[in-house]
Amino acid sequence: MTATLEQIHRDPAILDRAILRREQLDIFAEGEMKATLLPKEEPYIEEARRIMRERFAAPDWEFSVGSPMNRDERNSRD
């Protein structure tokens, strides 16, 4: 993703969108790249999501509280 300083001054949400999307943002002014906003890697979040996907996909998954549920019962909860 790229933007000029002028675009960022007019629409500061450009920075928020780049952060939210975890995209690199190259910032230009006067035809030259002046700065780069690099996405912050949070591998522990992705790792936690991967582990939970694997656990919930297991046919014998049980919640530690309450009665055991099968996959359809878990997915139908409100």
N, C-alpha and C positions, 0 to 999 in steps of 0.2 A: 504494500500500500504506500502511496506517496501523497504528499500534500505540500503546499507552500506555506510559509509563515503567514502570509496574508489570509489564506483559506482558514488556517487554524484560528487566527484572530477573529475572523467573521463567524466561525463555527467551532468553538472549543470542544464540542462533542466528538469531533474527529478523533481526538486523543482517547476519549472514553471508548469509542467503537473499536479502535485498534487494540486497546487493552482487553476489552471484552472478547474480541475474536482471537486474541493471542497472535496478532499479526505484527510483523515488523513494519514500522512506519518510518520512511525516509522523508526528512523535512528539508525542503529546498527554499532558498532565498537568493535572489539576484542570479538565477541560473546555476547555482552551485548547491551541492548537498551540504547542509550546515549541521545536521544532527540526525541521529537514528534512534528511534525508540524500539528497544528490543523486547520481545515478549518474555515475561518471567516464567520460567519452567517450574511447574509444581508437580514433579513426578509422583510424589506420594499420593496425590489425589487420584491420578489416573491409575496408579497401582491399587489403591483401595477400591476404586470402581471395578477394576478387573477382578479382584478377589471376590467382591460381593456378587458380580454377575455369575461367576463360577459357582458360588455357594447357592444362590437362588435357583440356578439351573439344575442343581443336583436333585434327583427324584426323592431322596431321603432327607431333604432339608427340613429341620424342625426349629421352631422358635423356642427360645429357652423359657418363655413365660406363656402360660396358658396351654390349651390342648394343641397337639400337632395338627398342621394343615397340609393338605396336598397342594400342588402347584395351582390348580384351578381355584381352590378356596383362597389362596394368598392373592391371586390376581383379581379376584372379585371383591376384595375388601374395599370399603369406601374410605 
